[in-house]
Amino acid sequence: MWNNGKFLLFRHIADLFYSDQEFALHTLPKLTLDHIVFIPYSKMKVKLATQVFSKSVMIALQESGKEEVLETARFCGMINDFFDCTNVRSLTEHIRKRNPLIKPYTSADDERLSWLLNVFLEYLNSWRNNIATRPGEFSADERGKMFLS
């Protein structure tokens, strides 16, 4: 995938995982080989996806010091917040986990709905526009692979 002049690659996350395994204190303790290694035609389970596209992975990518992974880090942060906003499971989980994004919705004026519309949806629209205006001769199929499938 591609956005803002940078590639969004799963390889960035895999490289981060493998480099994290070299140290005794892991910055990504929840990630395992099951999160990283896929067999042909395998699909990522939602539980694994929420751990891969998490705030901790975003922070680890940002702190890696590599400029080329920043768009992948931004994507992880956006998907993490999207998952949190759309996965409210309990009346009290947001207190225990200290995460206001998983608090139950009680009003149509909830700021998370505004975030989904004005930040997340705008991120996706901007991404689509960046692909459409990317210089170069790309087929419709090639441009389609630069965005979420």
N, C-alpha and C positions, 0 to 999 in steps of 0.2 A: 504494500500500500504506500501511498505518497501523499504528503500534505505540507504546505508552507516551505517547499523547497527541500524537504527532508523525507527520507524513507521511514516508514513505520514497519519494523521487521520483528518477527518473533525471535529471530536470531539474537537481537539485542537482549531479550529476556533470558534466552538460553545461555548466552555468554556470561551474563551476570550471575546466573545460577551456578555455572561451572566455576567461575572465579570465586564465588562465595564458599564453595565446597572446599577450597584450599585452606581455609582458616578455621581455627577451633571455635571461634565465636561467630556464629552465622547472623547475617543481617536479614536473611530470608528463611527462618526456621520452618515455616509451613510448606515450602516448596520441596518437592521430591522429584525423582526421575519420572514418575507418572505424569507430572505436570509438564514436563519438557519433551520427553521422547514419545513419539507417536508411531504407530504402525500404519501401513497403507490403509486408507479408508476409515481410519479411526476418527471418532468425534470427541471433542472435549466435553466432559460432563460439566454441568452448571457449577457444582461444588468446586471443581478444579479451576474453572474459569474465574470464579469470584476471588480465588486466592492468587491466581496469576495476574489478573487486572486489578490489583489492590493498591491501596495507598502506600503500603510498605514497599512494594515493587517500584512504584512511581518515585518515592523518595530515594531508594537505592540507585535507580537509574540517574536521577538528577545529581546525586552525590558522586557518581562514577567519574565525573570530570570529562566525559566524552560529549562533545557538541552534537555528534550525529545521533545520539539516543534521546535527545530532548523531546522530539515530537512523539516518540514512542512513550516516553514518560507522561507527557500531557494526555495522550490517549488513555493510558492506564488510569490516570486520575479522573478523567471524564467518565469512563466506563464504571469505575468504582462508585462514584457518586450516583450515576444512573441506576446501578444495581441497588444501592441503598435506598434511593427514593422510591423504587418500584417493588421493593421486597420487605414490606412491613409485615411482621409476623406476630408481634406480641404487644400488649399494652405497656409493658414495663422494660422490654429489652433495651430501649434507647437509654434508660437510666443506668442499667448495669454496664453497658458497653460505652457509655458516655459519647453517644453518637446521635445528634439531633436529626440526622437524615433518616433514621429508621423509626422515628416517632410516628404513632398512628395519625392519620389525617383527620382533622376535626373541623376544617373550614375550607370553603372554596377559595379563600384568600390566602391559603398557606403559601409561604415564601418558596417552598420547594417546587410548587407548581409553576411559579414565576421563573425559578431557576431552569426547570425543564424547558419552558417555552423560550425564554430570553437568552439563556446561556448554552444549554446543551443542544437545542434545536438549531440555534444560530451557529454553533461549532460545526454541526453536520452540514448546514447550508453553505457555510464558508468553505468547508473542505470540498464539497461538490463543485463550487465555483472555482476554487483553486485548480482543480483537475481540469475543468472545462476550458480554462484560460491558460493552462500550462503550455509553454512554447514547445514546439516539436510536432512531428507528424506521427500521431498515435491513432490507431483504429479505435472504434467504439468499444471493442472488446478489451483492448489494452487500457483504455481510460476507465473502464468498468472495474478492472482488477486493481486500480489505484484507490478504490473506495471500498467500503464494507460490502461483503457479498450477502 
